[in-house]
Amino acid sequence: MNIEYKLADVTESFVSLFEANRNILLAENNEHLNSIRREAVTSLAKLKIPGKKSENYKYTAIGDLLFEEMNHVFSPKKIEFNIEDIFSCDIPEIDTQAILVLNGFFLNQGEEITKLENGVIIGSLRAAMKSYPDLVYKHFAQYSDYKNDPIAALNTAFAQDGVFLYVPKNVKHEKSIQIIHLLLSEEDQMVQHRNLFILEEGAEANVVICDHSLSIQKFITNSVTEVFADKNSNFNITRVQNEHDKSVQITNSFIQQEQDSTVTSNTISLHGGVIRNNIKVNLNGENCENNSLGLFLADKEQHIDNSIYINHLKPNCTSNQLYKGILDENARGAFAGRIHVWPDAQKTMAYQKNNNILLSDDAKMNSKPQLEIYADDVKCSHGATVGQLDEEALFYMRSRGINERESRLLLMYAFAHEVISEIKLPALRERIDELVEKRLRGELSRCNNCKMNCR
Amino acid sequence: MLKINNLKVNINDKQILKGINLEVKAGEVHAIMGPNGSGKSTLASALAGREYVSVTDGSIEYLGKDLLDMNPEVRALEGIFLGFQYPVEIPGVSMVNFMRTAINEQRKYKNLEALSAAEFLKLMHEKKSVVGIDSNLTKRSVNEGFSGGEKKKNEIFQMALLEPRLAILDETDSGLDIDALRIVANGVNLLKSPETASIIITHYQRLLDYIVPDFVHVLYKGRIVKSGGKELALELEEKGYEWITEEITAE
């Protein structure tokens, strides 16, 4: 089959899908949103879903992945279940405010959108569009770059709901907010949802996102999260990905940072069929700090691709990228880290590190640093390694009576810990520490009564 | 305790040990000396079970069992300890976690209950004072950023914790100042009992000022060419290795 033909086809199928469901997708009687959707679908048709020749998706054939007959659900479907029966969160002990999102739709457990005493607004994005339109549209689709990014355009055209968070000026929201994205369906399904997090000047918040699949059907998720961090704000976002082997997950995070703001994201990929995480950061004011960290653990036929783009637009900003991966069996991994320093962005400090361990001869990792620097007074560094476990260290441990398996685990765990240690909340850090250890020991398969039996 | 019989060892198809015979009884301290490249470290590696060392002939009997049949970890659990010439840095693995795992593996092997974190810390505290290791070192990752002397002290500290039956110290004294040397010697002397034995591999005599060996063996070109009492070490210090190598060549 001609590849170009096939590509045109996958893009076209989404455009037709949009046309066929126009009445539902444009039904909200919301001209602002509807015009964005129409623009998005036009831009999708123009840009096209990237194929194998796309440099950006070189290692993840996204066109092929999306070229599949899937069900799309454009309004929340009632699924009768008792959440406690099928799902117990792996991070239960930390004091969080939990929000459930089922197949991309905010799961109504009372108010769809709540304004807390401290002024924080939290709830369904769809509801926020109705209740707080000015707040939403000041930022919605402003950072996701749907005019140049076909995957963001795809989401913008179709996504109906997700989570909205607003933290007002100088409010430090103590309690972590946990968003649990659940996938549960009786048929294969494509899910597109959208989160919008707004932190006003001096605001602080912590968000934990957990991605889970609860039934064995094939799921393709394409999610977009937009973050606006205004001056002097501080935001931590931790994502734990734990879906089954048949899932395809594309996450797109667009982070806009203003002067003196700090944003730290930790992406912990524990399990999944195909995972592609895109993070794009705009450092749009002086003295910003961005930390983008990730840990990915993959085996069997799993595929994990992280793509980071840090845009240094203004002077005196610091960015750190640290991604570490452990790949076993036939797993495939990829990392692309791009640092773009604009001519104005003097005194930029931008660091990037990607270290990987391959446990088998068949596992494969591609690492691609990309530095584009147009300012002359900057400090930038990058380093990528792909290696095996240190045989000398293994022997050293065995010579102390620790068996080979345990020695390997200790080394892998030590390797992973560098990323985990950067998670800011102690309770969350400890829980993730445990999860990673369980995952490395191969004890995570019993998660959530999942029937997949991934391992 | 240990009987090495006609041991021949290759590394990368090159014969390094050409028929070693050595018997170590409980309660004894043996020193193995010799010029560089004579095979001293290879012997230590063969005893500890390194994979790149291939035994082509001979046997090693340890406490009546075939040592060559055991994995490195089983050898350790059976009471063999190797003090490394170049201890490995293991970033991210804390000393506490490492040693607690090792101790508990040993206890499991002996059908003893695992030590709790508190019990282990108490034990570690005791042993720390024995060796005189800095408290901060045990809080760090294994050997990471340790100086040469600290790494060697850490070997002795691990030995003190694991209480082996047979300790093999591979040039633990190299590169140490006098204070560190005393600590190493002290660790070995404390371990000494009628049930334990030590093999001290060293290039120089000076460690033997602090650890008095019962036997001294000279290893040269893969063979033990001379054995004697502690006075042999002094003779080597005085005359160097040439007189022995000349003796051999003359024969």
Boltz contact constraints between the chains, C-beta under 6 A:
constraints:
  - contact:
      token1: [A, 392]
      token2: [B, 88]
      max_distance: 6.0
  - contact:
      token1: [A, 393]
      token2: [B, 88]
      max_distance: 6.0
  - contact:
      token1: [A, 393]
      token2: [B, 90]
      max_distance: 6.0
  - contact:
      token1: [A, 396]
      token2: [B, 88]
      max_distance: 6.0
  - contact:
      token1: [A, 398]
      token2: [B, 72]
      max_distance: 6.0
  - contact:
      token1: [A, 398]
      token2: [B, 73]
      max_distance: 6.0
  - contact:
      token1: [A, 399]
      token2: [B, 48]
      max_distance: 6.0
  - contact:
      token1: [A, 399]
      token2: [B, 72]
      max_distance: 6.0
  - contact:
      token1: [A, 399]
      token2: [B, 76]
      max_distance: 6.0
  - contact:
      token1: [A, 399]
      token2: [B, 82]
      max_distance: 6.0
  - contact:
      token1: [A, 400]
      token2: [B, 76]
      max_distance: 6.0
  - contact:
      token1: [A, 400]
      token2: [B, 102]
      max_distance: 6.0
  - contact:
      token1: [A, 401]
      token2: [B, 73]
      max_distance: 6.0
  - contact:
      token1: [A, 401]
      token2: [B, 76]
      max_distance: 6.0
  - contact:
      token1: [A, 401]
      token2: [B, 77]
      max_distance: 6.0
  - contact:
      token1: [A, 401]
      token2: [B, 102]
      max_distance: 6.0
  - contact:
      token1: [A, 401]
      token2: [B, 105]
      max_distance: 6.0
  - contact:
      token1: [A, 401]
      token2: [B, 106]
      max_distance: 6.0
  - contact:
      token1: [A, 402]
      token2: [B, 101]
      max_distance: 6.0
  - contact:
      token1: [A, 402]
      token2: [B, 102]
      max_distance: 6.0
  - contact:
      token1: [A, 402]
      token2: [B, 105]
      max_distance: 6.0
  - contact:
      token1: [A, 403]
      token2: [B, 73]
      max_distance: 6.0
  - contact:
      token1: [A, 410]
      token2: [B, 93]
      max_distance: 6.0
  - contact:
      token1: [A, 414]
      token2: [B, 92]
      max_distance: 6.0
  - contact:
      token1: [A, 414]
      token2: [B, 93]
      max_distance: 6.0
  - contact:
      token1: [A, 417]
      token2: [B, 92]
      max_distance: 6.0
